[in-house]
Amino acid sequence: MWFIHSEEMTDTKAQFEKVIAGCRGLFEKKLKDYGLSWRVMRPESVTDQIFIKANRIRNLEMKGFSLVDEGIKPEFMAIVNYGIIGLIQLELGLPEAGVDISPCEALALYDKQMKTTKELMYAKNHDYDEAWRSMRISSYTDFILMKIYRTKQIESNKGETLVSEGVDANYMDMINYALFGLIKLEFGENI
């Protein structure tokens, strides 16, 4: 059995912090470019936006090339950020009219949701003994797509589940799979 040494866990945390910082930096820049326009999106629309990104990654993985000069990394970053947006939308609900929070509040909400998501990942990472490191990036893509289809079903059921986790847990899993992909792309497939 393979055990995690504290040094390896520290590397894992450092790697997560690095890719998360990149995603947050992009979120902040887009916040300046587009404002809080995403506040009008219903959670179902956020799920569909994540689907578009994950589907593009899968197509690029299967075809092996892109006709648009954007690779897989920006799509994984978008999945992370739209996943956080989805969690914020679930927490706040839709605004009555227009934008109801400031950019500073949006960043604080981003950090809050990322902290919760990261804590879940660290707990699962402990229990699964960093199994994600032995997985292929294409598996992360497939798992994200599976989580999207699960989320769409839960949304079709008006958020009701009998024994399953809710939409929020699925968004967190999508974020974490995308973060795994970003780490592999940043630090190498065989880390």
C-alpha positions in Angstrom: 0.0 0.0 0.0 1.2 3.5 -0.9 1.1 6.0 1.9 1.3 9.8 1.7 4.3 11.3 3.3 3.8 14.7 4.9 6.2 16.2 2.3 4.1 14.9 -0.6 0.9 16.2 1.0 2.7 19.6 1.3 3.5 19.4 -2.4 -0.1 18.6 -3.1 -1.3 21.6 -1.1 1.3 23.9 -2.8 0.2 22.6 -6.2 -3.4 23.2 -5.4 -2.7 26.7 -4.1 -0.8 27.5 -7.3 -3.5 26.4 -9.7 -6.3 27.9 -7.5 -4.4 31.3 -7.5 -4.3 31.2 -11.3 -8.1 30.5 -11.5 -8.8 33.3 -8.9 -6.6 35.7 -10.8 -8.5 35.0 -14.0 -11.8 35.4 -12.2 -10.7 38.8 -10.8 -9.6 40.0 -14.3 -12.9 38.9 -15.9 -14.7 40.6 -13.1 -13.0 43.8 -14.2 -13.8 43.1 -17.9 -17.4 41.9 -17.6 -18.5 43.0 -14.1 -21.0 40.8 -12.3 -23.0 40.0 -15.4 -23.0 36.3 -14.3 -25.3 37.2 -11.4 -28.3 36.9 -13.9 -27.5 33.2 -14.6 -29.7 30.6 -13.2 -27.9 27.5 -11.8 -29.2 25.5 -14.8 -27.4 27.9 -17.1 -24.2 27.7 -15.1 -24.4 23.9 -15.4 -24.9 24.2 -19.2 -21.9 26.6 -19.4 -19.7 24.0 -17.6 -21.0 21.4 -20.0 -19.9 23.4 -22.9 -16.4 23.7 -21.4 -16.1 20.0 -20.5 -17.5 18.9 -23.8 -14.9 21.0 -25.6 -12.1 19.5 -23.5 -13.3 16.0 -24.4 -13.5 16.9 -28.1 -10.0 18.2 -28.1 -8.8 15.1 -26.2 -10.4 12.8 -28.8 -9.5 14.8 -31.9 -6.0 15.7 -30.8 -6.1 19.2 -32.2 -7.9 22.5 -32.0 -9.1 24.9 -34.8 -9.4 27.7 -32.2 -6.2 28.8 -30.6 -7.2 27.9 -27.0 -6.2 24.7 -25.3 -7.5 22.5 -22.6 -6.0 24.5 -19.7 -8.3 27.6 -20.1 -11.3 25.3 -20.3 -10.4 23.6 -17.0 -9.9 27.0 -15.4 -13.3 28.0 -16.7 -14.9 24.9 -15.1 -13.3 25.9 -11.8 -14.6 29.4 -12.0 -18.1 28.6 -13.3 -18.3 25.9 -10.6 -17.6 28.6 -8.0 -20.1 30.9 -9.7 -22.7 28.1 -9.5 -22.0 27.7 -5.7 -22.4 31.4 -5.2 -25.7 31.4 -7.2 -27.0 28.6 -5.1 -26.1 30.4 -1.9 -27.4 33.9 -2.9 -30.2 33.0 -5.3 -31.0 35.3 -8.2 -31.0 39.0 -7.6 -34.4 40.9 -7.7 -33.1 43.3 -10.4 -29.6 43.8 -11.8 -26.4 43.3 -9.8 -26.8 43.1 -6.1 -23.2 42.6 -4.9 -20.0 44.5 -5.3 -16.9 43.1 -7.0 -15.2 43.0 -3.6 -18.1 40.9 -2.2 -17.9 38.6 -5.2 -14.2 38.0 -4.5 -15.0 37.3 -0.8 -17.7 34.8 -1.9 -15.3 33.2 -4.4 -12.8 32.7 -1.6 -15.4 31.3 0.8 -16.7 28.8 -1.7 -13.2 27.8 -2.8 -12.2 27.3 0.8 -15.2 24.9 1.4 -14.4 23.1 -1.9 -10.8 22.8 -1.1 -11.5 21.4 2.4 -13.7 18.7 0.8 -10.9 17.9 -1.6 -8.3 17.6 1.2 -10.6 15.3 3.2 -11.3 13.1 0.1 -7.7 13.2 -0.8 -6.8 11.8 2.6 -9.4 9.1 2.4 -8.5 8.1 -1.2 -4.8 8.3 -0.7 -4.2 10.6 -3.6 -5.6 8.1 -6.1 -6.2 11.1 -8.5 -2.4 11.2 -9.2 -2.6 7.8 -11.0 -5.6 8.8 -13.1 -5.5 10.2 -16.7 -6.5 13.7 -17.4 -9.2 12.3 -19.8 -10.8 10.5 -16.9 -11.2 13.8 -15.1 -13.0 15.1 -18.1 -15.3 12.1 -18.2 -16.0 12.4 -14.5 -16.8 16.1 -14.9 -19.3 15.2 -17.7 -20.8 12.5 -15.5 -21.3 15.0 -12.7 -22.9 17.5 -15.2 -25.4 14.9 -16.3 -26.1 14.0 -12.6 -26.6 17.7 -11.9 -28.9 18.2 -14.8 -31.0 15.3 -13.5 -31.1 16.8 -10.0 -32.1 20.2 -11.6 -34.8 18.5 -13.6 -36.1 17.0 -10.3 -36.2 20.5 -8.8 -33.2 19.8 -6.6 -34.8 16.9 -4.9 -32.8 13.7 -4.3 -33.6 10.4 -2.6 -30.2 9.3 -1.5 -27.7 11.4 -3.5 -25.8 14.6 -2.8 -27.2 17.8 -4.1 -26.1 20.2 -6.9 -23.6 21.9 -4.6 -21.7 18.7 -4.0 -21.6 18.0 -7.7 -20.3 21.5 -8.5 -17.5 21.0 -5.8 -16.6 17.7 -7.4 -16.4 19.2 -10.9 -14.2 22.0 -9.5 -11.9 19.5 -7.9 -11.6 17.3 -11.0 -10.8 20.4 -13.0 -8.1 21.4 -10.4 -6.6 17.9 -10.7 -6.4 18.4 -14.5 -4.8 21.8 -14.0 -2.2 20.3 -11.7 -1.3 17.6 -14.2 -1.1 20.1 -17.0 1.0 22.4 -14.9 3.3 19.9 -13.2 3.3 17.0 -15.6 1.1 13.9 -16.2 3.4 11.6 -14.1 3.5 13.5 -10.9 
